[in-house]
Amino acid sequence: MPPPVVSVVIPTHNRGSLLRAALDSVQSQTFVDYEVIVVDDGSTEDIAAAIAGHGTRPRLITLSIQSGPAAARNRGIEAARGRWIAFLDSDDLWTPTKLDRFVAALRTEAVSEIYYGPMTPITADGRPVVGHTKPCIGGRITEALFLSSFVHVPTVVCTRELLIRHGLFDESLPVCEDYDLWLRVSLEQPFGLIDEPLALRRLHPDRLSKSCMSRNLAVKANVLSRFYASIADQRIIDPHVAAERLSRVCYVAGRAAFHDRRFQEADALLTTARRHGHPSLRSLPLKVAARAMSRFQPRPNPLPATEPAPMSIKVKA
């Protein structure tokens, strides 16, 4: 049997009921030459039972322990047989023409190996949500993407080769693994844009992006700091623009860490924010307080969130 054109990769962790609806949205596609790979990221639910008998005939990969969305997606990519990878999260949905539109663009426009588009936010019960979308742009997007994370995973369709060439998702990142990868890809590829909302994002309180917000903000600051350090001498991003973005992101992350009583991390983040030019009247008092309070906490073993961490990526061709 010839390989499918598209491999749909769906990571999941304890979302059996939502996963079934995600699979239904794949089954409703007008484009049918696909395979579905569900990666169970260490669920305590019976994911095999949740997908049993589904019409998409999903292939299940089970990770023995929860390893995070980066590792789950990477295992799906490694197992994929299709030339193109389409990502869908287990709590999100596609509209019926999603794959048709993207495959047609990849086949005929040939401006890029990666296409994405906007998402429509919806409530858990499917009602539209107003005011939660970001504008999308196509082409060379590195600077714009550095300033705002607007490439959403469930909209992306790209070649498997592109993902492997760029080292897949960084498995050391608990969140922002997609932001990190799209930034790296943007250095090589223009991003094709299908400017139609063909994916639906469920906004619910159990989303990973909304859990442990102070940690998530610190990881985001780390991702942006590391990325900019890797390209600073190439002047791809205006240094003044980069400094303003880094100072703001590190300040917000430092403030969140302070309120979460992670004072040493707050001190490191606020120091970085000030190094990038954050106004003293806002950051200095908080930094002084974080420095004082950090003396009463034991030193952590991990690197501070502002330091570029080594990448931990496994690649299988």
C-alpha positions in Angstrom: 0.0 0.0 0.0 1.4 3.4 -0.9 2.1 5.9 1.9 -0.6 8.5 2.6 -0.1 12.1 1.4 -0.6 13.6 4.9 0.2 12.3 8.4 -2.1 13.9 11.1 -0.2 13.9 14.4 -2.4 14.3 17.5 -0.7 14.3 21.0 -3.0 13.7 24.0 -2.9 13.5 27.7 -6.1 12.4 29.6 -8.5 14.0 27.1 -10.3 11.0 25.8 -13.7 12.7 25.4 -12.3 15.7 23.6 -9.9 13.5 21.5 -12.9 11.7 20.0 -14.3 15.1 18.8 -11.0 16.0 17.3 -10.9 12.7 15.4 -14.5 13.4 14.2 -13.3 16.6 12.7 -10.5 14.7 10.9 -13.0 12.2 9.6 -15.2 15.0 8.2 -12.3 16.2 5.9 -13.0 16.5 2.2 -9.4 15.4 1.6 -9.1 11.7 2.5 -5.6 10.6 1.7 -4.3 10.8 5.3 -3.3 8.6 8.2 -3.9 9.6 11.9 -1.3 9.0 14.6 -2.4 9.6 18.1 0.4 9.8 20.7 -0.7 9.1 24.2 1.6 11.1 26.4 1.5 9.0 29.6 -2.3 9.2 30.2 -3.9 7.6 33.2 -7.1 7.4 31.1 -7.6 4.5 28.7 -6.9 6.3 25.4 -7.0 3.0 23.5 -10.6 2.5 24.5 -11.4 6.2 23.7 -10.3 5.8 20.1 -11.4 2.2 19.5 -13.5 1.7 16.4 -13.1 5.3 15.2 -13.5 5.7 11.4 -10.1 7.4 11.0 -8.5 4.1 12.1 -5.9 6.0 14.2 -2.5 4.4 14.9 -1.8 4.7 18.7 1.7 5.3 20.1 1.9 5.1 23.9 4.6 6.8 26.0 5.0 5.1 29.3 5.4 8.4 31.2 4.2 11.9 30.5 7.0 13.5 28.5 5.4 16.7 27.3 3.9 17.9 24.0 7.3 18.2 22.3 8.2 14.6 22.9 4.7 13.4 21.9 4.7 15.3 18.6 8.3 14.2 17.9 7.3 10.5 18.3 4.4 11.1 15.9 6.6 12.7 13.3 9.2 9.9 13.5 6.4 7.3 13.0 4.8 9.3 10.1 4.7 7.8 6.6 3.3 10.9 4.8 5.3 13.5 3.0 3.4 16.3 4.8 2.6 16.6 8.6 -0.6 18.2 9.8 -0.8 19.0 13.5 -4.0 18.8 15.6 -4.2 19.0 19.4 -6.6 16.7 21.1 -8.8 19.5 22.4 -9.0 21.4 19.1 -11.0 20.9 15.8 -10.7 21.4 12.1 -13.3 22.5 9.6 -14.0 20.1 6.8 -11.9 21.8 4.1 -8.8 22.3 6.2 -6.6 19.6 4.6 -8.0 20.2 1.1 -7.0 23.9 1.2 -3.5 23.3 2.6 -2.6 20.4 0.4 -3.7 22.3 -2.7 -1.4 25.2 -1.6 1.5 23.0 -0.9 1.1 21.3 -4.3 0.5 24.3 -6.5 1.8 27.5 -4.9 5.3 26.1 -3.9 6.3 29.2 -2.1 7.2 27.3 1.1 7.5 24.0 2.8 5.2 25.3 5.6 1.8 26.8 5.6 -0.4 28.0 8.5 -3.4 30.2 9.1 -5.7 31.8 11.7 -7.7 29.9 14.3 -11.2 30.7 15.5 -11.5 30.5 19.3 -14.5 28.7 20.7 -15.8 27.8 24.2 -15.7 24.2 25.5 -19.2 23.7 24.2 -18.5 25.2 20.7 -19.7 28.8 20.9 -17.5 31.5 19.1 -15.3 33.7 21.3 -14.7 37.3 20.2 -11.5 39.2 20.6 -9.0 36.3 21.1 -7.3 36.3 17.7 -4.0 37.7 16.4 -3.4 38.9 12.9 -1.4 36.4 10.7 1.1 37.4 8.0 2.9 35.4 5.3 6.4 35.5 3.9 9.5 36.2 5.9 8.1 36.6 9.4 11.1 36.3 11.8 10.9 39.8 13.3 7.1 39.8 13.4 7.1 36.3 15.0 9.7 37.4 17.5 7.4 40.2 18.6 4.3 38.1 18.8 3.5 34.3 18.8 0.9 34.0 16.1 1.7 30.6 14.4 -0.7 28.1 16.1 0.2 24.4 16.0 -3.2 23.1 14.9 -3.1 25.3 11.8 0.3 24.1 10.6 0.9 21.7 7.6 4.5 21.3 6.5 6.9 18.7 5.0 8.3 16.1 7.3 11.7 16.8 5.9 11.5 20.4 7.1 10.8 19.4 10.7 13.7 16.8 10.7 16.1 19.3 9.1 15.4 21.8 12.0 15.7 19.2 14.7 12.0 18.7 15.6 10.5 20.2 18.8 12.9 20.9 21.7 11.9 18.3 24.3 13.5 20.2 27.1 10.7 22.8 26.9 7.5 22.1 28.8 5.7 24.9 26.8 6.6 27.2 23.9 8.2 24.3 22.1 6.2 25.3 19.0 7.2 29.0 19.3 10.8 27.9 19.5 10.6 25.7 16.4 8.7 28.2 14.2 11.3 30.9 15.1 14.1 28.6 13.9 12.2 27.5 10.8 11.5 31.2 9.9 15.2 31.8 9.5 15.2 29.5 6.5 11.6 29.5 5.1 9.0 32.0 4.2 5.7 31.0 5.8 2.8 30.4 3.4 -0.5 31.8 4.7 -4.0 30.3 4.1 -5.9 33.3 5.4 -9.0 31.4 6.4 -9.9 30.2 9.9 -10.0 26.5 9.2 -9.1 25.4 12.7 -11.0 25.9 16.0 -9.3 26.4 19.3 -11.2 25.4 22.4 -10.7 27.9 25.3 -11.0 25.9 28.5 -9.3 26.2 31.9 -7.3 23.0 31.6 -5.3 24.1 28.6 -1.5 23.6 29.1 -0.8 27.2 28.0 -2.8 28.4 31.0 -1.4 26.1 33.6 1.4 27.5 35.8 1.5 30.8 34.1 4.6 32.1 35.9 6.6 29.1 34.7 5.2 29.5 31.1 6.3 33.2 31.1 9.8 32.3 32.2 10.1 29.6 29.5 8.9 32.1 26.9 11.6 34.6 28.1 14.2 31.9 27.9 13.1 30.9 24.4 13.3 34.4 23.1 16.6 35.2 24.8 18.2 32.1 23.5 16.9 32.6 20.0 18.0 36.2 19.8 21.5 35.3 21.2 21.8 32.8 18.4 21.2 35.5 15.6 22.2 38.8 17.2 25.3 39.2 15.0 23.2 38.6 11.8 21.0 41.7 12.5 17.9 39.9 11.2 15.9 41.7 13.9 16.5 45.3 14.7 18.5 45.4 18.0 16.3 48.2 19.4 13.2 46.2 18.6 14.7 43.1 20.1 15.8 44.9 23.3 12.3 46.4 23.8 10.7 42.9 23.4 13.1 41.1 25.6 12.9 43.8 28.3 9.2 43.6 28.4 8.9 39.8 28.3 11.6 39.3 31.0 9.9 42.0 33.2 6.5 40.3 32.9 8.0 36.9 33.6 10.0 38.3 36.6 7.0 39.9 38.1 5.0 36.7 37.8 7.9 34.7 39.4 8.0 37.2 42.2 4.3 36.9 42.9 4.7 33.1 42.8 7.5 33.4 45.5 10.2 32.2 43.1 12.5 35.0 44.2 15.8 33.8 42.7 14.2 33.3 39.3 12.5 36.7 39.6 15.8 38.3 40.4 17.5 36.7 37.3 14.6 37.7 35.0 14.4 41.3 36.3 18.2 41.7 36.0 17.9 40.6 32.3 15.0 43.0 31.8 17.0 45.9 33.1 20.0 44.8 31.0 17.8 45.2 27.9 16.7 48.7 29.0 13.5 48.2 31.1 12.6 51.4 32.9 14.1 51.5 36.4 11.1 53.1 38.0 9.1 49.9 37.3 11.7 47.1 37.5 14.2 48.3 40.1 12.0 48.2 43.2 10.8 44.7 42.3 14.3 43.5 41.6 15.6 44.9 45.0 12.7 43.1 46.7 13.4 39.8 44.8 17.1 40.0 45.6 16.4 40.5 49.3 13.8 37.7 49.5 16.0 35.3 47.5 18.5 35.2 50.3 16.0 33.1 52.3 15.6 30.5 49.6 17.9 27.6 48.8 19.7 27.8 45.5 18.0 25.9 42.7 19.8 23.4 40.6 18.5 24.3 37.1 19.8 27.1 35.0 18.0 30.4 35.5 15.2 30.8 33.0 17.0 33.7 31.3 20.1 31.7 30.5 20.1 30.0 27.0 19.7 26.4 27.9 21.3 23.6 25.8 18.9 21.9 23.4 17.8 18.4 24.0 16.4 17.0 20.7 16.3 13.5 19.4 16.0 13.2 15.6 15.2 10.1 13.6 15.2 10.5 9.8 
